[in-house]
Amino acid sequence: MLVYSYSKLYGATGHRLGLLAVHQDNVFDEIIAKRTAEEPAIKAAFEKRYSVVAPNPLAMKFIDRTVADSREIALYHTAGLSTPQQILMALFSLTSLIHEGEKDPYIEASKKMVDARYNAFWESMGMECDHSKENAEYYAVFNIYDFAERKYRHEFHDYFEKYVSYLDFEDKLAAKYGVVVMDGAGMGTDDGYLRISLANQPAENYAITGNRIAQLLAEYYTQFQAH
């Protein structure tokens, strides 16, 4: 099975463009045919599940089942990408074919754009940027308490972690500074992490975002000094 994302490579993460492909003669269909033939309960479940969208559910290909499942079966007829999205995928594919074997100017321009956003965000907070090969720079994920220690000192880190909930920090950041961030726990991190998408705003907006996060942290540091 081939699962491929266009979105990240071509700097279009918000469009969620991708594809799933299997060979016409594949092991998934073989397994489905074998299991439905040998186990009546599975056969009955499959017939019931896909009869809403297929006159012969057992003949339905695995690839078609995945599409139906992606739309809760009943909305199978609305599945797939819109025409503009399909055109965008075709254009992305064409630029790679045109520049096959050489650097694609579109991809290089996308990298520079994302890099500018990444730099603007971290530099506005007075922090060093991570330009390692493993860092795609589409997101900034950081621990707010570690940030407090790096920005100021260890004593402030201890105070900040003891008296300030990271959720309260996120709430105040939105209420007072108009900056909404995602709690990192939603993406599998430990408590205390913030996650910011760098994929959909101009660089100057990320400079504002980073500056406001630093400003809010400075407020807490002022409270610490008076503590």
C-alpha positions in Angstrom: 0.0 0.0 0.0 1.3 3.4 -0.9 0.3 6.3 1.3 1.6 9.7 0.2 1.1 13.3 1.3 1.4 16.2 -1.1 0.7 18.7 1.6 3.9 18.8 3.5 6.3 18.5 0.6 4.7 21.3 -1.4 4.0 23.7 1.5 0.2 23.2 1.4 -0.5 21.6 4.8 -3.9 23.2 5.2 -5.2 21.6 2.1 -4.6 18.0 3.4 -3.8 16.6 0.0 -2.7 13.0 -0.3 -3.4 9.7 -1.9 -3.6 6.0 -1.0 -2.9 3.4 -3.7 -2.8 -0.4 -4.0 -2.1 -2.7 -6.9 -5.2 -4.1 -8.7 -4.1 -7.6 -7.6 -3.4 -7.1 -3.9 -3.3 -9.0 -0.7 -6.0 -7.0 1.0 -8.7 -8.2 -1.4 -7.4 -11.7 -1.0 -7.7 -11.6 2.8 -11.2 -10.1 2.6 -12.3 -12.8 0.2 -10.8 -15.6 2.3 -12.2 -14.3 5.6 -15.7 -13.7 4.3 -15.8 -17.1 2.7 -14.6 -18.9 5.9 -16.4 -16.9 8.6 -20.1 -16.3 8.3 -20.1 -13.6 11.0 -17.6 -11.5 9.1 -19.5 -12.1 5.9 -22.7 -10.9 7.5 -21.1 -7.9 9.0 -19.5 -6.9 5.8 -22.7 -7.3 3.8 -24.6 -5.2 6.4 -22.0 -2.5 6.5 -21.5 -1.9 2.8 -25.0 -2.8 1.4 -25.9 0.9 1.9 -23.6 1.9 -0.9 -22.9 -1.3 -3.0 -25.4 -3.7 -4.6 -22.9 -6.5 -4.1 -21.0 -5.7 -0.9 -18.8 -8.7 -1.0 -17.4 -7.8 -4.4 -16.4 -4.3 -3.2 -12.7 -3.7 -3.5 -10.6 -2.9 -0.4 -9.6 0.5 -1.9 -13.3 1.4 -2.3 -14.1 0.3 1.2 -11.5 2.7 2.6 -13.1 5.5 0.7 -16.5 4.6 2.0 -15.2 4.2 5.6 -13.6 7.7 5.4 -17.1 9.1 4.9 -19.0 6.9 7.5 -20.3 4.7 4.6 -23.6 6.6 4.1 -21.7 9.7 2.7 -19.7 7.6 0.3 -21.0 9.6 -2.7 -19.4 12.8 -1.3 -16.0 11.2 -0.7 -12.8 12.3 -2.3 -11.1 15.6 -3.1 -12.8 18.6 -4.7 -12.0 19.5 -8.3 -9.7 22.4 -7.3 -7.8 20.1 -4.9 -7.3 17.5 -7.7 -6.0 20.3 -10.0 -3.6 21.4 -7.3 -2.3 17.9 -6.9 -1.9 17.6 -10.7 0.1 20.8 -10.8 2.3 19.7 -7.9 3.0 16.4 -9.8 3.7 18.2 -13.0 6.3 20.6 -11.4 8.2 17.5 -10.2 8.0 15.9 -13.6 9.2 19.0 -15.4 12.2 19.4 -13.0 12.9 15.7 -12.6 16.5 15.1 -11.6 17.1 18.7 -10.6 16.0 21.0 -7.8 12.4 22.0 -8.1 12.1 25.8 -7.9 8.6 25.6 -6.4 9.8 23.3 -3.6 12.8 25.5 -2.9 10.6 28.6 -2.7 8.3 26.7 -0.3 11.3 25.8 1.9 12.4 29.4 2.0 8.9 30.6 2.9 8.5 28.1 5.8 12.1 28.9 7.0 11.3 32.6 7.1 8.2 31.9 9.2 10.1 29.6 11.6 12.9 32.1 12.0 10.5 35.0 12.6 8.8 33.1 15.4 11.8 31.9 17.3 13.8 35.1 16.9 10.9 37.2 18.1 11.1 35.2 21.4 14.8 35.7 21.6 15.6 32.0 21.1 17.9 30.2 18.8 16.4 28.4 15.8 16.8 24.6 15.2 17.8 24.1 11.5 18.6 20.4 11.8 17.6 18.1 8.9 15.1 16.3 11.1 13.1 19.5 11.7 10.5 20.2 9.0 9.8 23.7 10.5 6.1 23.4 9.9 5.3 23.5 13.6 6.8 24.9 16.8 6.4 22.6 19.8 8.0 23.6 23.0 7.6 23.2 26.8 6.5 26.5 28.3 8.4 25.8 31.6 11.6 24.9 29.7 11.2 28.1 27.8 10.9 30.0 31.0 14.2 28.6 32.2 16.0 29.3 28.9 14.6 32.8 28.8 15.3 33.7 32.4 16.8 31.3 35.0 16.3 28.1 36.9 14.7 29.8 40.0 12.0 31.3 37.8 11.4 27.9 36.2 10.6 26.4 39.6 8.3 29.2 40.6 6.6 29.2 37.2 5.9 25.5 37.2 4.7 25.6 40.8 2.3 28.5 40.6 1.3 28.8 37.0 -0.7 26.1 35.1 0.3 25.9 31.5 -3.5 25.8 30.7 -3.9 29.1 32.4 -1.0 30.5 30.4 -2.7 29.4 27.2 -6.0 30.9 28.3 -4.4 34.2 29.2 -2.5 34.3 26.0 -5.7 34.0 24.0 -7.8 36.4 26.2 -5.3 39.2 26.6 -3.1 38.9 23.6 -5.4 37.3 21.0 -3.0 34.4 20.3 -4.6 31.0 20.2 -2.2 28.0 20.5 -2.9 24.3 20.6 -2.2 22.4 23.7 0.6 19.9 22.9 -1.2 17.1 24.7 -3.6 16.9 21.8 -0.6 15.7 19.7 0.8 13.3 22.2 3.2 15.5 24.2 3.5 15.7 28.0 1.8 18.4 30.0 3.2 21.9 29.5 3.8 21.9 25.8 2.4 24.4 23.3 2.0 23.6 19.6 1.9 26.3 17.0 1.4 25.7 13.3 3.8 27.6 11.1 2.1 26.6 7.9 -0.6 29.1 7.2 0.4 32.7 8.2 2.8 35.2 6.8 6.2 35.6 8.6 5.3 38.9 10.1 2.4 37.3 11.9 4.6 34.8 13.5 6.9 37.5 14.7 3.9 39.1 16.4 2.9 35.7 17.9 6.3 35.0 19.3 6.6 38.5 20.7 3.3 38.2 22.5 4.2 34.9 24.1 7.5 36.4 25.3 5.5 39.5 26.6 3.2 37.3 28.6 6.1 35.3 30.1 7.7 38.6 31.0 4.6 39.5 33.0 4.9 36.3 35.0 8.6 37.0 35.5 7.7 40.5 36.9 5.4 38.7 39.4 8.2 36.4 40.3 10.5 39.2 41.0 8.0 40.8 43.4 7.3 37.4 45.0 
